């Protein structure tokens, strides 16, 4: 092999390695805290996705951190689950307007418990459209909670800039109305309280369908087999391992 060919081969190898390195760096996003107060924490976990965490004082589990997901594209945003109360919700709304400079297209509670819609009045007061699975609306009315204004059956697709989100009901689990949210742009799933963080216990089961829980999450996993990020309703986010853990946690032993 002459010197010219050797030089060309070395050049090709270097370029290939460089491209692989750049690709890997692009694939890795280091999460960063972008806002913190006594009521609310916002963490950026993907290029256009933010975890919002607020707190709920409970008798059985203490002061529980409760997750929601904010996604954006261009100058538009959509939120899954409100913070736990109107004060925290208004804080999130103002932060989005001031620091992200985004119009909030929608708030989507993923089930009827107040860790999902406890701050809904703040969104309505700011003229932000709310959407929920029809069973969530029925249960919110029964629970004398603030009621989302728009309903959907089975699934909902909403535009966000040039992208879109999907909200979908796969079956019962934590509650009979729990849905999940998916943002394809960041390949991120908001599982809400249907999905458990790794090593978590079963949590509150007062409205649960334990018999169907595992099969519901199996349907979610089948729908999104290459999911990159999974956010549970409480605790640390991760990847598809959270789906597998939840499936095993609630699997009925025969």
N, C-alpha and C positions, 0 to 999 in steps of 0.2 A: 504494500500500500504506500503510495507516494505521499510526500509532505502536504500537498494541497488537499488531498482527500482526508487525511488525518485532521487537518485544521478545520475543515468543514464539519466533520463528525463531532469534534469537540464543541464547536459553535452551536450545533443543533442540540447537543446534550445540555449545554448551559442554558439555552433559551427555553427548552422544555422544563428544566428544573425551576427556572425563574417563574414561568407561567404557573407551574404547580404550586409554588410557594405563595404567589399572589392569590391564587384561587383559594388556598387553604386559609390565608389571612382574611379574605373576604367572608369566608364561611364562619369565622369565629367573631362573635360580638361579645365584648366584655361589658356586662351590666354595670350601670352606674346610678347612684342615688342622685336625683335631680331636684327633690323637694322633700322637706321634713318639717312638721310642726307637731304639737302635742296630739293633734287629732288625725293627721293624715300624712302618709308617706307615699311618694311617687318614685318609682325606679324604672329606668329605661332598660328593657331586657332584649330588645331587637331594634333594628334601624327605625322602625315606625310603630313600635308597640311598647306600651308602658303599663306596668303593674301599679295599681293604686290600692293602698291598704289603709283601712280604718279599723276602729275597735268597737267591740260590743261586750259589755259587762254581763256575764251570765252567772246563774247560781251554781251550775254543775261544773263548768269548765273555766271559770275565772274570766279575766279580761281577754277576750279572744280576738286575734287579728283576722280581719276578713278581707279577702282579695276581690278585686275587680280588674277589668282589662280595658285600657284605652288604646285605640288604634287610630292612625292618621294617614292621610294621603293628600298631598298638596296643602291646601289650607282648610281641610275638612277633617272632622273627627267623629268617631262613634264609640260609645262606652257600653260595656257589658257590666251590669250590676252597679247600683248606686253605692256610695259610701253608706255607712250604717245609720246616719242621721242627717238632718237638713243642714246643720252647721258645717259638717265635713263635706257634704255634697256641694254646698255653695263655695266652699274653699277650693274644691277641685275645679268647678266651673270657672271661677275667676282665674285660677292658675293657667288653665288651658287658654283662655282668652288673652291673658297678659304675656305668657311666655312662649306658648306654641303658636299664638296668633291664628287659631283655628276656629271655624264655625262648627258647633256641635250639631251634627245631623240627626242624632238619635241616641236615646238611652234605652237599653234592652235588659230588663231584669230577667235572670235565668230561672227563678222560681219565686214563690210567693212569700217566703220568709223575709223578715225585716233586715237581714244582712244582705239582701239583694235589692230591696225597694224601700228601705227605711228612709232614704233621702230623696224619694221621688218628687215630693212637693217642691223642693228647691229647683228641680229641672222644669217642672210645670210653670213655676213662677218666672222662670227665664225663657218661657215659650219654646222649650226644647221638646220635640216630638218623642213620645214614649211608645214602645212596641213590646208586646208580650204574647206568648202562647195563650190560646183561648182559655185553657184550664187555669193558667196563672191568674187571669182576670177573674174567673169564677171564684177561685179560692181567695183572692184579695178582697173581693166583695163580701164573701162569707166571713172573712177575718176582720172586717171593718178597717181595712188598710187603705192607703191612697191607691187608686186604681189606674193602671196604665191605660192610655187613651186609644190605642190601636191594637187590634188582635190579629193573629194569623193562625192558620191551621198547618200543622206538621213542619213547615219550613218557611223561612223568610230570607230574601236576598235584598240588600240595600247597597246602593252606590256610595262610595266614599272617594271623591276626586275621580280619577280614572280607574280606580280599583273597586272592589266590592267585599262585603262580608256575607257570611251565611249564618243564620241561627236555625237550629233544627232540633226537633224532638225525636229521640231514638227509642224511648221507652221509660218506664218507671224505675226508680232507684231510691235516691235520697228522699224524693217526693214523687207524687204522681204527675207533676207538671215540669220536672227539671229538663231544661234544654242545654245545649252546648253552643258555643260560638266559634266560628272559624274565620281566620283572616289569611287567605292564600298568599298575599304579598310577602308576609314574613313566615308563612307556613306554621302558624301558631294556633293552638286550640285553647279556648277558655272552657274548661270542664265544669267550673263552678263546684258546688257541693256534691255533685255526682262523682267527682274524682277526688281521691285521697292523696295527700303527700306521702312519700315513702316513710314507712315505719309508723304511720298514724294508726290510731284505733278507729273503731267504727263510728264514734261520735254520736250525735243526736239521732235517734231512730224513731221519734214519735210520729212522724208522717211517712216513714219509709216503707218501701216494698222490697224487703230483703230477698225474697224468692226470685225477683226479676233483675236485681241490681247487676249481677255479673254478666248476664246475657245482654243487658242494655249496653254495658261498657264494651263488650265484645263487638257489638254492632258499630259502636263509635270507632273502635280500632280497625275494623274491616273497612270502614268508609275512608279513614285517613291512615293508610299503612306506612306512609313515609313521613309522618308528622315529625317536626323538628323540636318544637317547644310545646309543653303542656302545662297549663296553669290550673291548679286546684282552687277550690273555694277558700281553703285555709292552708297556711303553711308554704313551704318552699316549692317553687316551680321546678320543672325538670324536663324529661323527654318521655318517650313511649313507655319507659319503665313504670311511670305512674299509672298508666292504663293497666299494665300487667299486674301491678301490685293490687290495684282495686279489684280486678277480676278475681284474683286469688283470695282476697280478704273476705269477699262475700260469696264465694263459691259454695254451694250446698253440697255437703258430703253425703254420698249415697252409700 
